[in-house]
Amino acid sequence: MIAHLECARCGRAHPADRLQNLCPCGGPLLARYDLALLARRWGPQDLGRRRGMWRYREVLPAAVEEEPLTLGEGGTPLLPSRRIGPAFGLRRLLLKDETLNPTGSFKARGLAAAVHRARALGAGEIVLPSAGNAGSAAAAYSAAAGLACTVVVPRGTPPPIVAETVAYGATVELVDGSIADAGRRARELCADGGGYDVSTLREPYRVEGKKTMGYELAEDLGWTLPAAIVYPTGGGTGLIGMWKAFEELEALGWIGAERPRMIAVQAAGCAPIVHAFEAGAAHADPWPDPRTVASGLRVPAAIGDFLILDILRRSGGTAVSVSDGELLEGARRLARAEGVLAGPEAGAAVAALPKLVRQGTIAPADRVVVFVTGHGLKYPAIMEAG
């Protein structure tokens, strides 16, 4: 169970027994656990529960007496690439297939944790902006939890995702502009109506669900880590969460000090992290006119930008961008070469591979993991690709 919350920016400690959003300094709050105590009484041999995210509940926001809110999230397969890896000269390419989560994306992990904790702390309604998959996941878990849910989405969000969100019973409000505009409207709704804001990194628990991707990777690889992780990056919560998982695993004594090179992939039409990384900046300037068919990558400003950039540099990783044509071709390639129908965000990660090989960021013998973050059925652009 959580010991306390800690600001990622100023380090201030906050109690974990009440609904909270950002630290007064504006920094995101991260959950902290008594890992020294856990290390003495909890080890890999104790993971006897069935597969799934809550297999790691000792380091998740659920009290011992609470029944976790679950729709079966987590425990997704780590698939060896049959053809894409060999085509790019990568002998040990693996695909972490998050499309098999409830609601078809990795967002199920974060929203399972966030909605569970919101309900436990007394929230009656959750509110969030979404460019797509987070909204449908929030709606599904709110339905399971018996909470009201309002999702604010940009008008360019893929219609199947909007329809899915409505089907789960959520109230959906469409706004002009990007997810940044949706975020402003979501905060207005919370101020006016008292709903709890579960926007990316504006509450402490979505990152906790996402970090289980890191725990699963380590476990599936025999408590070792890959040489590199290639991750499609919008708000970057999954990247931040996995890095947090690796730090916790080392503190628990389950892995050593080695870390993967963390690689963020963005769309060329919305690449604030890539621009800041290349400029050597500690923060990313908001992208002025975000344009990409990959709605999950259409994030002009990430509240955790300083965390993402720090992780990329500390790990020896990098940030790269790909065009919409390249990411659509990457998604097509996943379907036709691997039998995995993925959204354009995962297509971006695949499209980045030959660039990373040419740069020397990843080598033929490296064990490389690409994250397939969401299902392609939600994206007409993938279905219509020639």
C-alpha positions in Angstrom: 0.0 0.0 0.0 1.1 3.6 -0.6 3.2 5.2 2.1 2.8 8.8 0.7 2.8 10.9 -2.4 5.8 12.8 -3.6 6.1 15.7 -5.9 8.2 14.9 -8.9 9.3 18.5 -9.2 10.0 19.8 -5.7 10.1 16.6 -3.7 7.4 17.6 -1.2 5.6 14.8 0.5 1.8 14.6 0.5 -0.7 12.3 2.3 -2.2 9.6 0.1 -5.5 9.3 2.0 -7.4 12.0 0.1 -8.2 13.0 -3.5 -5.4 15.1 -4.9 -4.2 16.4 -8.2 -1.0 18.5 -8.6 1.4 19.7 -5.9 1.0 23.4 -5.2 4.2 24.0 -7.1 2.5 22.5 -10.2 4.4 19.3 -10.3 2.8 15.8 -10.7 2.5 13.6 -7.6 4.0 10.1 -7.6 3.1 7.3 -5.3 5.8 6.0 -2.9 5.9 2.7 -1.1 7.9 1.3 1.8 10.1 -0.7 -0.5 12.7 -1.6 2.1 9.9 -3.3 4.2 8.4 -5.0 1.1 11.8 -6.3 0.1 12.0 -8.3 3.3 8.7 -10.0 2.9 7.8 -10.0 -0.8 9.7 -11.6 -3.6 9.1 -13.1 -7.1 8.3 -16.4 -5.5 5.2 -14.8 -4.0 3.7 -13.9 -7.4 1.4 -16.9 -7.3 -1.7 -15.1 -8.4 -3.1 -15.4 -11.9 -1.7 -13.2 -14.7 -2.8 -9.6 -14.8 -2.0 -6.2 -13.6 -3.1 -6.7 -10.0 -0.5 -9.5 -9.7 1.7 -6.7 -8.4 -0.8 -5.2 -6.0 1.7 -4.8 -3.2 3.1 -1.9 -5.3 -0.3 -0.6 -6.5 -2.9 1.7 -5.0 -5.2 -0.8 -3.4 -5.4 -1.5 0.3 -5.2 -5.1 1.5 -8.9 -5.1 2.4 -10.0 -3.7 -1.0 -11.1 -5.8 -3.9 -9.2 -4.3 -6.9 -11.3 -2.9 -9.8 -10.6 -5.1 -12.7 -11.8 -6.0 -16.2 -8.9 -8.4 -16.8 -6.2 -5.8 -17.7 -2.5 -6.6 -17.9 -0.8 -9.9 -18.5 -0.4 -9.1 -22.2 1.9 -11.2 -24.5 5.5 -10.5 -25.3 5.7 -11.8 -28.9 8.9 -12.5 -30.9 8.9 -10.7 -34.2 8.8 -13.2 -37.0 9.5 -10.9 -40.0 9.8 -7.2 -39.1 12.9 -7.8 -36.9 14.7 -9.9 -39.6 13.8 -7.4 -42.3 15.6 -4.6 -40.3 18.5 -6.8 -39.2 17.3 -7.1 -35.6 17.7 -10.6 -34.4 15.8 -10.2 -31.0 12.9 -7.9 -31.7 9.9 -8.4 -29.3 6.4 -6.9 -29.5 4.6 -6.1 -26.3 1.0 -6.4 -27.5 -1.2 -4.2 -25.4 -4.2 -4.5 -27.8 -5.4 -7.5 -25.8 -6.3 -5.3 -22.8 -9.9 -4.4 -22.0 -11.0 -1.6 -24.4 -8.2 -2.6 -26.7 -5.3 -0.5 -25.4 -2.7 0.0 -22.7 -4.8 2.8 -21.3 -6.8 0.2 -19.4 -4.0 -0.3 -17.0 -3.8 3.3 -15.9 -7.5 3.9 -15.7 -8.1 0.7 -13.7 -5.8 2.0 -11.1 -7.0 5.6 -11.2 -10.7 4.8 -11.1 -10.2 2.2 -8.3 -8.4 4.8 -6.2 -10.9 7.6 -7.0 -13.8 5.4 -5.9 -11.9 4.3 -2.7 -11.2 7.9 -1.8 -14.9 9.0 -2.3 -15.1 10.4 -5.8 -18.6 10.3 -7.3 -17.6 11.4 -10.8 -14.4 11.4 -12.9 -13.6 13.9 -15.6 -10.8 13.8 -18.2 -9.7 15.0 -21.6 -8.8 12.3 -24.1 -7.5 12.0 -27.6 -9.0 8.6 -27.8 -8.3 5.4 -25.9 -8.0 6.9 -22.4 -11.6 8.2 -22.7 -13.1 4.8 -23.6 -11.0 3.1 -20.9 -12.1 5.6 -18.3 -15.7 5.1 -19.4 -15.5 1.3 -19.1 -13.9 1.3 -15.6 -16.3 4.0 -14.4 -19.2 1.8 -15.5 -17.7 -1.1 -13.6 -17.1 1.1 -10.5 -20.6 2.7 -10.6 -19.1 6.2 -11.1 -20.3 9.0 -13.4 -17.8 9.8 -16.1 -17.3 12.8 -18.4 -14.8 12.8 -21.3 -13.8 15.9 -23.3 -12.4 15.0 -26.7 -11.2 17.0 -29.7 -13.5 16.9 -32.7 -10.8 15.0 -34.7 -10.9 12.0 -32.4 -11.6 8.8 -34.3 -15.4 8.2 -34.4 -15.3 4.5 -33.3 -13.6 5.6 -30.1 -16.1 8.3 -29.4 -18.9 5.8 -30.1 -17.3 3.3 -27.7 -17.0 5.9 -25.0 -20.7 6.7 -25.3 -21.6 3.1 -25.3 -20.1 2.7 -21.8 -22.4 5.4 -20.6 -20.0 8.3 -20.3 -21.0 11.9 -21.1 -18.9 13.0 -24.1 -18.2 16.6 -24.9 -16.6 17.6 -28.2 -14.3 20.6 -28.4 -12.4 22.4 -31.2 -8.7 22.2 -31.1 -6.3 19.6 -29.5 -6.2 17.7 -26.3 -4.8 20.8 -24.7 -8.0 22.6 -25.4 -9.9 19.5 -24.1 -7.9 19.6 -20.9 -8.7 23.2 -20.3 -12.4 22.4 -20.7 -12.1 19.4 -18.4 -10.6 21.5 -15.7 -13.5 24.0 -16.0 -16.0 21.2 -15.6 -14.2 20.0 -12.5 -14.2 23.5 -11.0 -17.9 24.0 -11.8 -19.3 20.5 -10.9 -16.8 19.0 -8.5 -15.8 16.0 -10.6 -12.3 14.5 -10.0 -9.8 15.3 -12.7 -8.0 12.1 -13.8 -6.0 13.8 -16.7 -2.6 12.4 -17.5 -0.3 13.0 -14.6 -2.7 15.4 -13.0 -3.5 12.7 -10.6 -1.1 10.2 -9.1 -2.5 6.8 -10.1 -2.7 6.4 -13.8 1.1 6.1 -13.9 0.9 3.3 -11.3 -1.2 1.2 -13.6 1.0 1.9 -16.5 4.2 1.0 -14.6 3.0 -2.6 -14.5 4.2 -2.9 -18.1 7.7 -2.6 -16.7 7.1 -5.2 -14.1 5.7 -7.6 -16.7 8.7 -7.0 -19.0 11.1 -7.8 -16.3 9.2 -10.9 -15.2 8.8 -12.2 -18.7 12.5 -11.8 -19.4 13.5 -13.7 -16.3 14.1 -10.6 -14.2 16.3 -9.0 -16.7 15.6 -6.0 -18.9 15.9 -5.4 -22.7 18.6 -3.4 -24.2 16.1 -0.9 -25.6 12.4 0.0 -25.4 10.8 1.8 -28.4 7.7 3.6 -27.1 5.2 5.8 -29.0 5.0 8.9 -26.9 2.2 11.4 -26.4 1.8 12.3 -22.7 4.5 9.8 -21.9 2.9 8.2 -18.8 3.8 4.7 -19.8 7.5 5.6 -20.3 7.6 7.4 -17.0 5.7 4.5 -15.3 8.1 1.9 -16.7 11.1 3.8 -15.5 9.5 4.1 -12.0 8.9 0.3 -12.1 12.6 -0.4 -12.9 13.6 1.8 -9.9 11.2 0.0 -7.6 12.4 -3.4 -8.9 16.0 -2.5 -8.1 15.0 -1.3 -4.6 13.2 -4.6 -4.1 16.3 -6.5 -5.1 14.6 -8.2 -8.1 16.8 -6.6 -10.8 20.2 -4.9 -10.9 21.2 -1.4 -11.8 21.1 -1.9 -15.6 18.5 0.0 -17.6 17.2 -0.1 -21.2 17.8 2.7 -23.5 14.4 4.4 -23.5 13.4 5.7 -27.0 10.4 8.1 -27.5 8.8 8.1 -30.9 6.5 10.9 -32.0 4.7 12.0 -35.2 6.5 14.7 -37.2 3.4 16.8 -37.1 3.5 16.9 -33.3 7.0 16.3 -31.9 7.6 18.6 -28.9 9.7 15.9 -27.0 11.9 15.3 -30.1 12.5 19.0 -30.6 13.4 19.5 -26.9 15.6 16.5 -26.8 17.6 17.6 -29.9 17.9 21.1 -28.5 19.2 19.9 -25.1 16.3 21.5 -23.3 14.9 20.4 -19.9 11.3 21.2 -20.9 9.4 21.0 -24.2 7.8 24.1 -25.7 4.1 23.5 -26.6 3.8 22.4 -30.3 2.0 25.3 -32.0 -0.2 23.4 -34.6 -0.4 19.6 -33.8 -1.3 17.6 -36.8 -1.2 13.8 -37.2 -3.6 11.0 -37.9 -2.2 9.2 -34.8 -4.6 10.8 -32.3 -2.7 9.4 -29.3 0.4 11.2 -30.4 -1.4 14.5 -31.0 -0.3 15.9 -27.6 1.2 19.4 -28.0 2.4 19.7 -24.4 3.1 17.0 -21.8 2.9 17.9 -18.1 5.6 15.3 -17.5 7.9 16.6 -20.2 10.8 17.2 -17.8 10.5 13.6 -16.6 10.4 12.1 -20.1 13.5 14.1 -21.2 15.4 13.2 -18.1 14.7 9.5 -18.6 15.7 9.6 -22.2 19.1 11.1 -21.3 19.8 9.1 -18.2 19.1 5.9 -20.1 21.3 6.7 -23.1 18.1 6.7 -25.2 16.8 9.2 -27.8 13.7 10.7 -29.4 12.8 10.4 -33.1 9.9 11.4 -35.2 8.2 9.8 -38.2 5.8 11.1 -40.8 2.2 10.1 -41.0 2.9 8.2 -44.2 5.6 6.3 -42.4 3.5 5.5 -39.3 0.6 4.3 -41.4 3.0 2.0 -43.3 4.4 0.8 -40.0 0.9 -0.2 -38.8 0.2 -1.9 -42.1 3.4 -3.8 -41.8 2.5 -5.0 -38.3 -0.7 -6.4 -39.6 0.7 -8.1 -42.7 4.0 -9.3 -41.4 3.1 -10.1 -37.8 -0.7 -10.6 -37.7 -1.1 -7.8 -35.2 -3.7 -5.1 -36.1 -2.4 -2.0 -34.4 -3.2 1.7 -34.3 -1.0 4.3 -35.9 0.8 5.0 -32.6 2.4 1.5 -32.7 3.0 2.0 -36.4 5.1 5.0 -35.5 7.3 2.8 -33.2 7.8 0.3 -36.0 8.5 3.0 -38.6 11.2 4.3 -36.3 13.2 1.0 -36.2 15.2 1.4 -39.4 16.1 5.0 -38.5 17.3 3.8 -35.1 19.4 1.0 -36.7 20.9 3.5 -39.1 21.8 5.8 -36.3 23.4 3.0 -34.3 21.0 3.6 -31.4 20.0 -0.1 -31.6 22.2 -2.9 -32.8 21.4 -6.2 -34.5 22.1 -8.3 -31.4 20.2 -6.0 -29.0 17.0 -7.3 -27.4 14.6 -4.6 -28.4 10.9 -4.2 -27.2 8.4 -2.3 -29.3 5.2 -1.4 -27.6 2.0 -2.0 -29.5 -0.2 0.4 -27.5 -3.7 0.1 -29.1 -5.9 -1.8 -31.5 -6.2 -0.8 -35.1 -10.0 -1.5 -35.4 -10.6 1.9 -33.8 -8.8 3.9 -36.5 -10.5 4.2 -39.9 -7.2 5.5 -41.3 -5.7 2.1 -40.7 -8.6 0.3 -42.3 -8.5 2.5 -45.3 -4.8 2.3 -45.8 -3.9 0.8 -49.2 
